[in-house]
Amino acid sequence: MPSTIATSLKLPAELKAAIDEDAKKLGMSSHAYMVKTLADSADRSRLRDRFTQDALDAERDMLERGGHDWEDVKAYLAARRRGERPERPPLRPVPR
């Protein structure tokens, strides 16, 4: 079992009442609800950071290797819809 650290939160009365109500609807204790909510928020933050890094990596890769021209892509997809097996469009330099 992972170790835990006691923490104290001072919550506005309205927020605590909302937490108690939401936790009850989910069949959870208020404590379990708050722990789950905080864990979910921390996970979302890490996912946003990873998403941002992935986007920056993809942009750097595209600027280094090039990208596909939209007209080439549309023609490629149209040929695929017709049942053809066209070659993939070439990568082209991306203007900066």
Backbone bond lengths (Angstrom), bond angles and torsions (degrees), N, CA, C in turn:
res aa  C-N    CA-C-N  psi(-1)  N-CA   C-N-CA  omega(-1)  CA-C   N-CA-C  phi
1 M - - - 1.456 - - 1.526 108.26 -
2 P 1.359 117.60 131.98 1.458 120.04 -179.68 1.525 110.38 -66.07
3 S 1.328 115.81 149.56 1.462 119.11 177.70 1.519 109.32 -71.54
4 T 1.318 115.20 154.91 1.454 120.65 179.07 1.515 108.98 -124.32
5 I 1.307 114.94 156.91 1.457 122.02 178.04 1.518 107.32 -124.63
6 A 1.307 116.24 128.59 1.459 120.79 178.66 1.519 109.52 -70.95
7 T 1.328 115.45 136.96 1.455 122.47 178.88 1.518 108.11 -136.40
8 S 1.289 116.23 147.20 1.457 120.94 178.60 1.522 108.77 -114.95
9 L 1.323 115.56 133.03 1.466 120.84 176.40 1.514 109.25 -120.50
10 K 1.293 115.84 135.61 1.458 120.44 173.22 1.524 106.23 -102.59
11 L 1.327 115.56 113.31 1.458 121.32 -175.59 1.527 110.06 -110.75
12 P 1.330 116.12 144.55 1.466 117.94 170.60 1.525 109.44 -60.91
13 A 1.330 116.58 146.44 1.461 121.59 -176.04 1.527 111.82 -55.96
14 E 1.334 116.64 -39.56 1.474 119.70 -178.30 1.524 110.87 -65.39
15 L 1.326 116.92 -40.27 1.465 120.36 179.26 1.525 110.53 -66.07
16 K 1.317 116.95 -43.55 1.471 120.26 179.98 1.525 109.89 -62.13
17 A 1.324 117.31 -40.37 1.470 120.76 178.93 1.533 110.20 -64.23
18 A 1.332 117.26 -40.45 1.470 121.06 178.83 1.524 110.04 -65.54
19 I 1.326 116.86 -41.28 1.470 120.58 178.34 1.516 109.89 -62.79
20 D 1.321 117.13 -46.03 1.466 120.78 179.84 1.523 111.24 -59.35
21 E 1.324 115.57 -42.29 1.471 120.19 -179.64 1.525 111.11 -66.45
22 D 1.333 117.41 -46.92 1.461 120.92 179.94 1.531 111.26 -63.25
23 A 1.323 116.21 -42.51 1.465 120.37 -179.97 1.527 110.36 -62.20
24 K 1.324 116.55 -42.59 1.467 120.59 -179.93 1.528 110.81 -61.60
25 K 1.355 116.52 -41.80 1.466 120.57 179.27 1.529 111.22 -60.93
26 L 1.326 116.31 -32.47 1.467 120.90 -179.08 1.527 112.71 -91.05
27 G 1.321 116.69 -0.06 1.456 119.83 179.91 1.521 112.31 71.26
28 M 1.313 116.64 31.22 1.462 121.95 -178.50 1.522 109.53 -119.46
29 S 1.318 115.03 160.04 1.462 118.73 170.34 1.524 107.76 -76.35
30 S 1.311 115.72 158.37 1.462 120.02 177.43 1.524 110.26 -60.30
31 H 1.326 116.36 -38.75 1.463 120.99 179.04 1.533 110.49 -61.27
32 A 1.332 116.77 -50.01 1.471 120.58 -179.30 1.526 110.41 -61.78
33 Y 1.324 116.95 -39.07 1.463 121.37 179.07 1.527 110.70 -62.24
34 M 1.337 116.93 -45.35 1.464 120.04 -179.59 1.530 111.05 -66.19
35 V 1.330 117.28 -41.38 1.464 120.03 178.87 1.524 109.88 -62.12
36 K 1.345 116.65 -45.53 1.469 120.19 179.57 1.523 110.97 -63.30
37 T 1.320 117.84 -42.47 1.456 121.90 -179.71 1.525 111.12 -63.02
38 L 1.325 117.12 -43.15 1.462 120.52 178.81 1.528 110.78 -66.90
39 A 1.329 117.41 -41.16 1.470 120.82 178.77 1.531 110.44 -63.97
40 D 1.331 116.54 -42.96 1.473 120.18 178.50 1.530 111.03 -61.70
41 S 1.323 116.95 -41.26 1.455 121.04 179.61 1.527 110.82 -64.81
42 A 1.326 117.27 -42.65 1.462 120.73 178.27 1.528 110.52 -63.78
43 D 1.343 117.24 -39.66 1.468 120.87 177.71 1.521 110.97 -62.98
44 R 1.336 116.85 -43.70 1.468 120.64 179.24 1.525 110.84 -62.06
45 S 1.313 116.37 -39.03 1.458 120.07 178.78 1.523 110.57 -62.86
46 R 1.324 117.29 -43.97 1.466 120.69 178.23 1.527 110.94 -65.73
47 L 1.331 116.91 -38.38 1.464 119.91 177.59 1.528 111.27 -64.46
48 R 1.351 117.28 -41.01 1.473 120.52 177.00 1.522 110.04 -61.60
49 D 1.328 116.94 -43.13 1.466 120.34 178.64 1.522 110.69 -61.44
50 R 1.340 117.46 -44.01 1.469 121.42 -179.82 1.533 110.19 -65.48
51 F 1.335 116.76 -42.21 1.457 121.27 178.81 1.526 110.34 -60.13
52 T 1.334 116.18 -45.04 1.458 120.57 179.07 1.521 110.67 -61.72
53 Q 1.335 117.27 -45.05 1.461 120.19 -179.86 1.524 111.03 -64.56
54 D 1.336 116.97 -41.24 1.470 120.27 177.67 1.531 110.87 -60.94
55 A 1.336 116.89 -41.04 1.470 120.59 179.26 1.520 110.76 -65.12
56 L 1.324 116.75 -42.70 1.468 119.67 178.81 1.525 111.24 -65.07
57 D 1.337 116.89 -39.25 1.467 120.84 177.04 1.523 110.83 -63.73
58 A 1.340 116.97 -42.25 1.466 121.12 179.55 1.522 110.84 -65.35
59 E 1.321 116.83 -40.32 1.461 119.82 178.34 1.533 110.57 -63.91
60 R 1.327 116.92 -44.93 1.467 120.49 179.63 1.531 109.79 -60.97
61 D 1.325 116.93 -42.87 1.457 121.17 179.13 1.532 110.63 -62.07
62 M 1.330 116.70 -43.11 1.463 120.37 -179.63 1.523 110.93 -65.06
63 L 1.332 116.55 -40.96 1.462 119.36 179.77 1.527 111.12 -67.09
64 E 1.338 117.25 -32.57 1.465 120.91 179.11 1.528 112.28 -77.89
65 R 1.337 117.02 -44.86 1.464 121.09 -173.03 1.516 113.65 -95.54
66 G 1.323 117.25 -25.23 1.458 121.24 -175.71 1.516 110.64 108.10
67 G 1.314 114.43 177.17 1.460 120.85 -179.25 1.511 110.02 -140.30
68 H 1.320 115.41 176.79 1.458 121.20 -179.07 1.517 110.00 -94.26
69 D 1.316 116.94 136.04 1.452 122.69 174.47 1.530 108.51 -70.46
70 W 1.335 117.01 134.97 1.458 121.01 -175.99 1.535 112.17 -60.30
71 E 1.310 117.54 -39.08 1.466 119.83 179.54 1.535 109.96 -63.96
72 D 1.334 117.10 -39.55 1.469 120.70 176.71 1.532 110.85 -62.75
73 V 1.315 115.83 -41.33 1.468 120.66 -179.08 1.524 110.04 -65.73
74 K 1.333 117.73 -44.19 1.467 120.18 179.28 1.527 110.60 -61.18
75 A 1.322 117.35 -42.53 1.468 120.52 179.11 1.528 110.50 -64.67
76 Y 1.317 117.11 -40.67 1.466 122.10 178.89 1.536 110.13 -61.29
77 L 1.334 116.15 -47.57 1.472 119.80 -178.75 1.525 111.51 -66.65
78 A 1.332 117.29 -37.82 1.469 120.33 177.89 1.529 109.97 -62.64
79 A 1.325 116.91 -42.04 1.467 120.44 178.13 1.526 110.46 -63.68
80 R 1.312 117.44 -39.96 1.471 120.73 178.36 1.530 110.74 -63.28
81 R 1.341 116.56 -40.82 1.469 120.06 178.05 1.522 111.22 -62.47
82 R 1.322 117.48 -31.67 1.467 121.15 178.63 1.532 111.98 -79.30
83 G 1.329 116.30 0.41 1.454 119.83 178.71 1.517 113.93 89.51
84 E 1.312 116.99 4.74 1.464 120.58 179.05 1.528 109.58 -79.73
85 R 1.323 116.16 167.21 1.459 122.23 177.77 1.530 109.00 -123.19
86 P 1.330 115.77 70.79 1.471 119.47 -176.06 1.537 111.14 -72.81
87 E 1.325 114.89 159.61 1.460 119.37 173.11 1.525 108.29 -71.40
88 R 1.314 115.69 149.99 1.465 119.33 177.55 1.525 109.53 -64.46
89 P 1.325 115.92 146.34 1.465 118.70 178.49 1.534 110.81 -62.16
90 P 1.316 116.48 149.99 1.472 118.90 179.72 1.512 111.65 -74.01
91 L 1.315 114.92 155.04 1.465 120.03 172.22 1.519 107.76 -77.69
92 R 1.311 116.02 139.78 1.461 121.71 179.39 1.531 108.35 -124.21
93 P 1.316 117.52 151.51 1.464 119.61 176.58 1.533 110.12 -57.78
94 V 1.310 115.78 142.49 1.452 121.09 179.33 1.520 108.18 -98.58
95 P 1.336 117.13 123.53 1.460 118.74 179.46 1.533 110.44 -64.05
96 R 1.296 115.74 141.67 1.481 119.42 -179.86 1.488 110.83 -101.55
